[in-house]
Amino acid sequence: MKPPPGYAPNDLGKRVLRLKQTLYGLKQSGRRWYQKLTAIFVDGLGFRRCEVDQAVFYKHKGKSLIVVAMHVDDCTIATSTLALIDEFKAR
């Protein structure tokens, strides 16, 4: 867990932060989850987001293709080779 923006105590590595409200009860939790997911796929893993369905991410690797479709907390992976599935899961 990261401290909130603007809060940087001197002993940051020695304290424990207590979460008073879970993200699941907040109105913006779904939006924040999607923003984090998109950042990981696009910026971190080099995927592109589908223009038609924004819960679908894809990546070309040479002649190979990997497509990842997200729905709530489920993930469907489709690839042209089985090696890409193993590589994706390892990351």
C-alpha positions in Angstrom: 0.0 0.0 0.0 1.3 3.5 -0.9 0.7 6.5 1.4 -1.7 9.1 0.1 -0.2 12.0 -2.1 1.3 14.7 0.0 1.9 12.5 3.0 5.6 11.6 3.3 6.6 10.9 7.0 10.3 10.7 7.9 10.1 7.1 9.0 8.0 5.8 6.1 9.7 2.3 6.1 9.0 1.8 9.8 5.3 2.5 10.1 2.3 0.5 9.2 -0.6 2.3 7.4 -4.1 1.3 8.5 -6.8 1.3 5.8 -10.0 2.6 7.3 -12.3 1.9 4.3 -12.0 -0.7 1.7 -12.0 0.1 -2.0 -14.9 -2.2 -2.7 -17.4 0.2 -1.0 -16.3 3.3 -2.9 -18.1 4.6 -6.0 -14.9 5.2 -7.9 -13.3 1.8 -7.1 -14.2 0.2 -10.5 -12.7 3.2 -12.3 -9.5 3.2 -10.2 -9.1 -0.6 -10.8 -9.5 -0.1 -14.6 -7.0 2.8 -14.6 -4.4 0.6 -12.8 -5.1 -2.3 -15.1 -4.7 -0.2 -18.2 -1.5 1.3 -16.9 0.0 -2.2 -16.3 -1.0 -3.5 -19.7 -0.2 -0.5 -21.8 2.7 1.1 -20.1 4.2 -1.9 -18.3 3.6 -4.8 -20.7 3.4 -3.0 -24.1 -0.1 -4.0 -25.0 -2.5 -1.9 -27.0 -6.2 -1.4 -26.0 -8.9 -2.3 -28.4 -10.8 0.7 -29.7 -14.1 -1.2 -29.9 -14.1 -2.9 -26.5 -11.8 -1.3 -24.0 -11.6 -4.4 -21.8 -9.7 -6.1 -24.5 -5.9 -5.7 -24.8 -3.7 -7.1 -27.6 0.0 -7.3 -28.6 1.7 -8.3 -31.8 5.1 -10.1 -31.3 6.5 -10.8 -34.8 3.8 -12.9 -36.5 2.4 -14.0 -33.2 -0.6 -12.3 -31.5 -1.8 -12.4 -27.9 -5.3 -11.1 -26.9 -6.4 -10.6 -23.3 -10.0 -10.0 -22.5 -10.9 -8.8 -19.0 -14.3 -9.0 -17.3 -14.7 -8.0 -13.6 -12.1 -10.3 -12.1 -11.8 -12.9 -14.9 -9.2 -12.9 -17.6 -9.3 -14.8 -21.0 -6.1 -15.2 -22.9 -6.0 -16.1 -26.6 -2.8 -16.5 -28.5 -1.5 -17.9 -31.7 1.2 -20.0 -29.9 1.2 -21.7 -26.5 4.6 -20.3 -25.6 3.1 -16.8 -25.5 0.6 -17.9 -22.8 3.4 -19.3 -20.6 5.4 -16.1 -21.2 2.5 -13.9 -20.3 1.7 -15.9 -17.1 5.3 -15.7 -16.0 5.2 -11.8 -16.0 
